Amino acid sequence: MNLDTKHRSLTKAELHMMNLLWDKGNATVNELMEMLPEPHPAYTTVLTVMRVLVKKGIVAAKPNGKQHVYSPIMTREEYTKGFMEETRNTLFKGSWSSLVSFFAKYERLPTEEIQELIAILKKSMQREEENPSDKEAENNY
């Protein structure tokens, strides 16, 4: 996770709101509150979380009458990629294989998911064999 992405790390409450926005596309604070389980947090609490997300540059706020409509700027995939890179770098000393091995060792992965992982790894190996210079170019950035 680069410095810019690290600045955008999300708290549990922020991530919860982002998941609602990523699923819905855009929403007002009232719409977000309706999507939350009972008891709903205070309007001002949700509004504060949304304002923080705007400040972090993850959400855009477009005026709509007296309310704002909030839309994600960063995709779920972009956030997840940055989060996983930070996890890899901080907990697994930069090693993707250590990160993947951790889940393989400590989680009960269904056979179907193991086969899916093997297929993804094989595809990755084929790309590497076909374009070995791509990895080199990536490392130069």
VMD Tcl script that draws the C-alpha trace (Angstrom):
set ca {
  {0.00 0.00 0.00}
  {1.60 3.25 -1.01}
  {1.49 6.32 1.21}
  {-1.60 7.63 -0.58}
  {-3.45 4.33 -0.13}
  {-2.29 4.02 3.48}
  {-3.80 7.45 4.13}
  {-7.03 5.94 2.88}
  {-7.09 3.04 5.34}
  {-10.64 2.52 6.53}
  {-11.99 2.03 10.03}
  {-14.57 -0.68 10.64}
  {-17.42 1.89 10.45}
  {-16.02 3.44 7.26}
  {-15.60 0.04 5.64}
  {-19.17 -0.85 6.57}
  {-20.46 2.31 4.85}
  {-18.23 1.67 1.84}
  {-19.60 -1.85 1.45}
  {-23.12 -0.40 1.38}
  {-22.06 2.19 -1.22}
  {-20.17 -0.34 -3.34}
  {-23.25 -2.56 -3.36}
  {-25.75 0.24 -4.05}
  {-23.66 2.55 -6.22}
  {-24.68 5.81 -4.57}
  {-26.86 6.90 -1.66}
  {-27.86 9.68 0.68}
  {-27.29 9.43 4.43}
  {-30.98 8.57 4.89}
  {-30.73 5.76 2.33}
  {-27.62 4.41 4.02}
  {-29.38 4.48 7.39}
  {-32.30 2.46 5.95}
  {-29.82 -0.19 4.81}
  {-28.30 -0.50 8.30}
  {-29.71 -2.98 10.82}
  {-31.74 -1.79 13.80}
  {-31.05 0.07 15.95}
  {-29.91 2.65 13.40}
  {-27.05 4.92 14.38}
  {-27.77 8.62 14.66}
  {-28.01 10.57 11.41}
  {-25.07 12.72 12.53}
  {-22.94 9.62 13.10}
  {-23.48 8.36 9.55}
  {-23.00 11.89 8.19}
  {-19.67 12.20 10.04}
  {-18.44 8.87 8.60}
  {-19.42 9.99 5.10}
  {-17.64 13.34 5.53}
  {-14.48 11.51 6.61}
  {-14.71 9.27 3.53}
  {-15.03 12.37 1.33}
  {-11.99 13.92 3.05}
  {-10.02 10.71 2.45}
  {-10.87 10.94 -1.25}
  {-12.70 7.61 -1.36}
  {-16.20 9.04 -1.76}
  {-17.62 11.96 -3.74}
  {-20.50 14.08 -2.41}
  {-22.87 15.67 -4.90}
  {-25.44 18.18 -3.59}
  {-29.06 17.12 -4.11}
  {-31.38 19.64 -2.49}
  {-30.68 19.74 1.24}
  {-28.86 16.40 1.15}
  {-25.81 15.02 -0.61}
  {-25.65 11.90 -2.72}
  {-22.49 9.95 -1.94}
  {-20.75 7.83 -4.57}
  {-17.60 5.71 -4.29}
  {-14.53 7.03 -6.09}
  {-12.35 4.06 -5.17}
  {-13.62 0.65 -6.21}
  {-13.85 -2.27 -3.84}
  {-11.13 -3.99 -5.89}
  {-8.78 -0.99 -5.66}
  {-9.23 -0.80 -1.90}
  {-8.83 -4.55 -1.46}
  {-5.67 -4.59 -3.55}
  {-4.09 -1.82 -1.47}
  {-5.22 -3.41 1.78}
  {-3.82 -6.81 0.81}
  {-0.53 -5.25 -0.34}
  {-0.21 -3.54 3.05}
  {-1.08 -6.82 4.83}
  {1.50 -8.67 2.75}
  {4.18 -6.07 3.43}
  {3.55 -5.67 7.14}
  {2.60 -9.19 8.27}
  {4.23 -11.44 5.66}
  {7.50 -9.57 4.98}
  {6.42 -8.77 1.42}
  {5.86 -12.41 0.45}
  {2.72 -13.28 -1.51}
  {3.45 -16.99 -1.09}
  {3.59 -16.60 2.70}
  {0.25 -14.79 2.66}
  {-1.44 -17.44 0.49}
  {0.24 -20.25 2.46}
  {-1.15 -18.82 5.67}
  {-4.72 -19.22 4.44}
  {-4.01 -22.65 2.99}
  {-2.53 -23.76 6.32}
  {-4.98 -22.22 8.80}
  {-8.28 -22.18 6.91}
  {-10.38 -25.14 5.85}
  {-10.49 -24.41 2.13}
  {-13.08 -26.38 0.17}
  {-11.65 -28.52 -2.64}
  {-13.42 -26.31 -5.18}
  {-11.59 -23.21 -3.91}
  {-8.25 -25.03 -3.83}
  {-8.76 -26.05 -7.46}
  {-9.66 -22.46 -8.34}
  {-6.45 -21.21 -6.67}
  {-4.37 -23.80 -8.53}
  {-5.94 -22.69 -11.84}
  {-5.18 -19.02 -11.05}
  {-1.57 -19.87 -10.14}
  {-1.11 -21.92 -13.32}
  {-2.48 -19.05 -15.40}
  {-0.10 -16.67 -13.63}
  {2.84 -18.99 -14.35}
  {1.88 -19.14 -18.05}
  {1.76 -15.34 -18.26}
  {5.17 -15.14 -16.58}
  {6.64 -17.68 -19.01}
  {5.12 -15.86 -22.01}
  {6.11 -12.35 -20.86}
  {9.06 -12.53 -18.45}
  {9.96 -8.88 -19.16}
  {6.56 -7.67 -17.82}
  {7.65 -8.53 -14.27}
  {10.95 -6.73 -14.82}
  {9.18 -3.62 -16.12}
  {6.78 -3.72 -13.14}
  {9.71 -3.73 -10.72}
  {11.19 -0.63 -12.34}
  {8.27 1.56 -11.20}
}
mol new
graphics top color blue
foreach p $ca { graphics top sphere $p radius 0.5 }
foreach p [lrange $ca 0 end-1] q [lrange $ca 1 end] { graphics top cylinder $p $q radius 0.2 }
display resetview
